[in-house]
Amino acid sequence: MVVVASSMVFSSQALGQFQFHGLNHPGIKWMWPVKADQYTFNVNTTTNYDMQNVTFNKDAKTLTFLGNSSHTENIAEIEIPSNLIGGNYTIYQDGKQITPIVLRNGNLTTVILKSNDTGSLRTDISGTTYLPEFSGIAPAIMAASFGLLFLTLRHRQI
C-alpha cells in the first residue's frame, strides 16, 4: 500500500512538472465510428490539430480526414482496421501524394503524417482492399465443398 501511495504522489508531482519537449501542441485522440455495409469499424486518430470529420467511400476504398490547424508542425497518427481497407495505401494531403510512415501490426495499420500547413487540412487514404475478412472464410467454405463432393461421389459408388 505504501508503495502504491508513494507512486501516486510521485506520479502527480511528476505530471505537474511534465513538459511537452519538442511538441508545442499536445495531441488529442478521437475515435471515429465508420460504417461499411453492415459493419462499424473504429478508426482512431491522434493529432495535435482539430480533426473535424472522417468520411468513407467504399467504392473508392478511401477514408477522408478533414481538420483545421492554427499552427505549423502538425502531426497525426491514424489507426485503420485492416478489415476496413487494407493492401497498399495511396495517401494524399491537400491533393498532393505523400509517402508517410506506415506501420502494419496484425489487424491494424497506423499511418503517421506530418504537415507544416495551417488552415484546412484534408487527408485521403485509399487502400487496395475493402472488407478482406471474407478471404479468411473462403478456404473453409472450399474445404467444406470438397468434403461434400467427396461424400456425394463415395455415396454413389456404394
N, C-alpha and C positions, 0 to 999 in steps of 0.2 A: 504494500500500500504506500509506503514511504517513497519507494522508487517511482511509482505512478504519479503521486502528488508532486514530487520534485520535478519530474519530467514535464508535467503540465505547467508548473510555474516557469521552468526554463523555456518551454515552447512559447508561452505567452509573452515572455520577455524578449525572446529572440524574434518573434513575429513583429513586435513593436519596433525593433531595430532593423528589420529587413528592408533592403532597398533593391529595386529592380536594376541591377548592374547592366548597363548597355541597352536597356529597353525603357524608353521614356514613357511608353503607353502600355500598361499591362493588358493581358488578354482576357477576353470574355468568351465563355463557352455557351453554345446554343445547340439544342437537339431539334432537328427538323424532321417531322414525320413525312415521308414521301410515299404517296400512293402509286402503286404499279399494278395494274389489273386488280385482282382481289387481295393483293398483299400490301402491307405497310412496312416500309423499311425506315430505320432511324439513321439519318445522315448527321453526323456531329461535326460542328465547326468550332474552332478556337481561333479568334482573331483579335488583333489589337485595334480594330476599327469597327464601325457599326455595320454588322451584317443584317440586312433588312429583309431579304426574301430568298427562297430557294424554290425553283420550279423544275419539273422533269418532263421531258419529251421522249416518250417511249419509242416512237418511230425513228427518231434521230439518235436514240440511246444517249441523250445529253442531259446533264444536270447544269442548270444556270443559277449562279450565285450573284445577287445584287447587293452592293454595300455602298457605304459613303464614309469618306475619311477626311478629317480636317488637318491631317499631318502626313509627313512622309515616313519612310521606314516602316511600311505596313508588312505584317506577317500574318499568314493564315495557314492553319492546319485543317485539312478536310478529310474526315474518315468516311469512306464509302464502302458499304457492304458489297462484297464481290458478287453476291447473288442478285443485286440490283443491276449494276453494269460492271463489266469486267473486261478482260482481254487487254489489248493495247489501248492506252489512253492518248487522245489528242486534246491539248489544253490551250485555250485562248484567253488572254487577258485584254479586255477592251479591244477585241478584234485582231490582236496580234498573237500569232502562235508562239508559245514559250515552251521551255524544257525545264520544268520544276523538278524537285526531288520527289520520287515516287517510291514508297516503301510498301511491299506486299507482305502480309502476315496472315496466312490461312484464309479466313473468310472476310478479311478486312484490308482495304488499301488506304494508305494515308498519303495525301498529296500535300506537299509543303510549298507554299507560294511566298514570294517577296515582291514588293512593289514600292516605288517611290512616288507614285502619283497621289494627288489629293483630289477630292471631289468624288464623283460617282465612280464606282469600280464594278466591272462586270467580268465574271469568270465563267467560261463554258468548259465543261469537262465531258468529252464524248468517249464512250467505250466501244468495243467491237462486239461485245456480247450483252444480252439482256436476259435476265432470269435464267441463268445457266444451271440452276439446281436440278432441272429435269434431266440433265445429262447424267447425273448420278443414278437416276431411276431406270434409265434406258437399258443398261446391262441386265438388271434384274428382270425386266419385262422380257427381254430377248431370251434369257435363260429359261424363264417360265414357258415361253412359247415353244422353244425347242423341246423341253420336257414333255409338254402336252402333245407335240407332234410325235415324239418318240413313243409315248404310251399309246397313242392312237394307231400308229403303224404296227406296234407289237400286238395290240389287241386284235387287229385284222388278221394277223398271221396265225393266231391261235384258233 
